Structure formats: structure tokens, C-alpha cells
Amino acid sequence: MRCRHCGAEVSLPVIDLGSAPPSNAYLKAEDLNAPEVWFPLRVLVCEACWLVQTEDFAGREDLFSADYAYLSSISATWRAHVDAYAGAMTPKLGLTADSLVVEIAANDGILLECFQKRGIPVLGVEPTGFAAARARERGLQIIESFFGRCLAAQMRADGIGADLIAANNVLAHVPDINDFTSGIAELLKPDGVATFEFPHLLNLIGETQFDTIYHEHFSYLSLAVAERVLAANGLQVFDVEELPTHGGSLRVFAQRRDTGKRTVADRVEAVKARERDAGLEHPDTYRNFQVRADRIKDDLVAFLIGERRSGRTVAAYGAAAKGNTLLNYAGVRPDLVSFVVDRNPLKQGQFLPGSRIPILAEDAIVTRKPGTILILPWNIAGEIIRNTSHIADWGGRFALAVPELKLFPAGERSV
Ligand SMILES: [Zn+2]
């Protein structure tokens, strides 16, 4: 295939996860009698520009349907994260009632609401109908569309220009990364700032976070590659922050290359130096990733079989995308993980794609008293352990599979 950024032929494999249904294609009871659509899930790296990317196979319309069930506001950790973002950006950029904050992939509007309550005008762009409707219920104005250069030009023609564009946890999700980033440059006012948050490739490779790979994630970015992609599309990186979210993310600050006047912070070079030291632009770095992922998979399957043989029921916590990658790659089915609980009422009563494990409300933990809870979204493990400590009442314990299998009894809060 051709590289999504530079167009060179891409052939160096990073990992082959077999095939899987789209991570958010949850199944209703009646769907269980019908076949599911599975797509190949392979990741390659371009040796010309070093963009790590999923192999092309299908259009995004298959992945982001109107009933796409992800809602940002479900996680308390995430709510605190976006409020801190609004609290930091408002004084940093001097945002006022005369400014405009635009969020791309605004989801249910939880981030924009944090600016709105500070008196700053906001506008959201969100392609999924369900999330857009929830954002409108918060009183937010939403353009229901995918974002790219064409929409940006239309918005500019309508007199819209942004002082701040928040494109947080969306850059990795766009199939046409050049069209998306050039649209950002188009929509910014001359001295406007765009921020991009994405899971840091350095952690994906270093911590073997292969479960963060799924079809909706087209790109896996380092700072060096993000800077290269942005520069080719009219944007200059001038600062970066490292965040604990999603197992280690970057927040990259960019301005227009033609009109931006901010000086480049030293920490941009510092992060790129660490990426160079880790060999992110060297083919050998990618060659043993599959072996390490396979070891994690094998350890999990052996553990689950052992639990079943010893008569312990295993439940999972968190019907999230990264769990689906892990469960489907490991071939786990309801015989090994009886059910999964999730706080999102939209997912409850449905089944995980591929593994077809039933999704129940959290109170199923109390009624069914599983011996082990496998925490799938390890990035919010601390929050889950605090909220589920009552499994200690019946000797329950927690398990994490990534970056290595780890067991600990309820009450131990070392995560
Ligand atoms: Zn390339």
C-alpha cells in the first residue's frame, strides 16, 4: 500500500493481529444470529517518513456509524482531564468572550462545555449522529460532519476563524491525515493555536501496548512524525506536553507556518531526542514487536484457562476498543470470560464484537461475584480498582494483561 502521508510504498510490518470486527461494532441480541464483518488488522511502518499506520482495507463509513457508542463523558478521569485542559488553555492563550474555540470530533461536548462555562464561545464538529445529539442537549452548536480541508474552507467562507482548535484524540483516527491537518491550518486565525493529543508511539512500542491498535486508529504517531506531517500541511509545532492519558500521550501545540509568531520551546527537541534514542526511525525497533505481543497473548490465554480449571469465574471490566483488540487477538470467548461490565448504558445488554461476550451493568459484579476481574482499559485501572474494591468481600482479585500479566488482590492499590 501507499503511505497515507508521503505516498511511498509501505512494506515493513510492525504487527499482524489477524482480523477483527470494527472495535465499536457492538452486537444486539438479534445480531447474534447473523454473520459479522471482520477486517484484516495489520500495522505497517513507512520507511520514508516513518508514519506507523494500519493497512488499508475499507472506508471509514464502515467504522463510524450513527450508533457509534463511545461517549467521552462516561469516564470521570476523562472529565477531569478536559476540564484541566480548558483551565490551562484559557489563560495561556488569553481566551475571552471575543474568542472562538472549535473542537474537532467534539463527541458529546464535554470539553467544549468546559470553555463555555468560562464564558468563551465554542463550536463543535462531530460526525457521529448520536454523540452530536448529546452535545446539542448541552446547548452546544455542532456541525455534524467529518472534518477536512473542504469543510474548513466552507467555515472560513462563513466567516468562522478559530483562536483555538482542539483536535484531541482525533488525529490518529483520520484516514486522510494530510487533508485533515491542512483543514486545521485553513480554519485557524493568523495567530490561532491548534492542539493535537494522541497516544505516544514511544509508549506503544516501549510498553507493548498492542491493544491500542484497532481499525479506527489509522496512525500511530511520534512527535517527529507529527511535526513532519503538520509542516507539510501548513502548521508549525511550537510546544509539546507529555500527558498520562491513554497510557502516555502527547499534546502538541501548533501554529500557522505563514503567520505564527511563537518561538519553539526547547522541550520539542527534548522529546524528539528521546524518540531518536528509542530508535523510532530504525527498522530493527519494529522487528520484535509481534513476538512481545504474542507473549502477552499467550500468558493471558494460559491464565484464563487456569482460572476455568480451578473453578474461578472471570469477568472483564470495560467494554472499550482496546479490550476488543486483546480479546479477539487472543481468541477469548464467553467460556473464558463470562461477561463484561460497563458503565455506559448504551452498551449494556449488547455483546462485544467478535468475542460476543455479554455486556452487563456494573451491579452484575455484586450479583454474580466473579473471582477475577480482568481490567481491559488499563489506562483507567486506578479508577476502576477504587470503584470496585468491594470484590474483596468474596476474595475477588484483579488482573491486568498489558504490558504483562499482573494479578493483585482487591484492596491493593499499587496501580
Ligand atoms: Zn510515508
Residues whose N, C-alpha, C, O or C-beta is under 5 A from the ligand:
A	BS01	ZN	C3 H5 C6 G7 A8 C46 A48 C49 W50 L51
